[in-house]
Amino acid sequence: MISSEAVFAAVDPATAVERTRLAFERHAAGEWVMPAKVYLQSPPHGDFRAMPARGAGLALLKWVTSFPGNSVRGLPVVRGAIMLSDADTGEPLAVIECASVTSLRTGAAAAVSAQALALAGARTVGVIGCGVNGGWAARCLAAVGYGPGVCADARPEAAAALAAELGWGAGSREAAASQDVVVTVTPGTEHVLLASDLRAGQHLAVLGADAHGKGEVEPAAIDRSRLFCDEWEQASAGGELSGAAAVGRVTREQVTDLGQVLIGMAEGRRTPDEVTLFDSTGLAIQDLGICLAVYEAWRQGRIEAPTVTL
Ligand SMILES: NC(=O)c1ccc[n+]([C@@H]2O[C@H](COP(=O)([O-])OP(=O)(O)OC[C@H]3O[C@@H](n4cnc5c(N)ncnc54)[C@H](O)[C@@H]3O)[C@@H](O)[C@H]2O)c1
């Protein structure tokens, strides 16, 4: 198994942003493919997800948890493994620790969405929810030139630690929500972005609601925003927009896939006053983008991993 330490040694945040952008582009061009993720409930803890994807001669299956209650048990919310295979021969190539891959591609998606949709002069960042994936969103945004930022968390010590690491500040939810680029990465059990927080020209990357029933954004704030998502089938079934989609408040025509913007097939931001909202549910093709870089690093001898013959 390629460990999390090896994954982080192989892929720094700037590389994660580059590879995640590539994954969105290849998927939008129809070169990389994936079905929507499958959820397996595991009450009362949360759910398992099975996420396959194929592209660049490789195929993978990610088997991963979202167990929100794990943090109070002192356990990671996200844990599991990725099986990487040769797409031509079917040969299993590697097993890769998946929380590290998830963090890199999740954080990177926030940065790619900001690069594509935020105002050209946008710099400051608000992070609401400074746990594992909020931390990586901040690191990826910082790696591509965003910041300084305001870190806010229900646990002040989490906000303070992230702020200290990046040389940013810790502050209130309201302060974080007023920055140029706002990222939410909470468990999605309550609204942390309100319509009254929004100001013209902001970009919102909402990452925490990645299953139906979760939500971080007040419906009136969704109404006020121009909407983007990582992939409509997944986002309408299990993302921030799924509640609004279920009752017809948001329709397919109102939501643009980020990849289509990246390859120039759809319009991004239209005016400096628009508030853009990117709903991330997390795609298997993003994992593929990171795993490709990890596997290349291993083949080039830049990282080590124990090998077994199956
Ligand atoms: N979109 C994606 O691709 C993607 C990927 C991974 C995880 N997620 C989701 O992101 C969420 C967070 O995952 P994580 O692994 O970072 O969890 P985590 O437990 O490490 O972090 C969550 C943080 O949110 C904070 N928080 C909780 N309620 C809050 C509130 N009301 N206001 C401010 N802060 C609050 C917690 O104190 C914690 O620090 C989960 O719902 C997870 O399923 C999404």
The ligand as a Gaussian input file, in Angstrom:
#p B3LYP/6-31G(d) Opt

LIG

0 1
 N      -16.725000      17.639000      -1.496000
 C      -15.797000      16.733000      -1.305000
 O      -15.109000      16.343000      -2.234000
 C      -15.535000      16.216000       0.078000
 C      -14.393000      15.434000       0.317000
 C      -14.121000      15.025000       1.614000
 C      -14.983000      15.345000       2.646000
 N      -16.113000      16.067000       2.380000
 C      -17.059000      16.408000       3.446000
 O      -16.537000      17.544000       4.111000
 C      -17.015000      17.548000       5.447000
 C      -15.835000      17.763000       6.393000
 O      -14.936000      16.653000       6.293000
 P      -13.540000      16.660000       7.084000
 O      -12.894000      15.365000       6.763000
 O      -12.791000      17.916000       6.819000
 O      -14.085000      16.651000       8.584000
 P      -13.381000      17.230000       9.905000
 O      -14.160000      16.681000      11.042000
 O      -11.918000      17.002000       9.856000
 O      -13.634000      18.815000       9.788000
 C      -14.884000      19.431000       9.948000
 C      -14.644000      20.726000      10.726000
 O      -15.850000      21.475000      10.732000
 C      -15.945000      22.081000      12.019000
 N      -17.343000      22.466000      12.232000
 C      -18.395000      21.684000      12.534000
 N      -19.530000      22.411000      12.584000
 C      -19.163000      23.699000      12.318000
 C      -19.870000      24.927000      12.238000
 N      -21.191000      24.979000      12.416000
 N      -19.175000      26.050000      11.961000
 C      -17.838000      26.019000      11.776000
 N      -17.115000      24.875000      11.849000
 C      -17.762000      23.739000      12.105000
 C      -15.429000      21.018000      12.958000
 O      -15.063000      21.570000      14.209000
 C      -14.245000      20.482000      12.178000
 O      -13.064000      21.168000      12.465000
 C      -17.754000      16.223000       5.648000
 O      -19.149000      16.437000       5.493000
 C      -17.230000      15.358000       4.519000
 O      -18.143000      14.339000       4.164000
 C      -16.386000      16.523000       1.130000

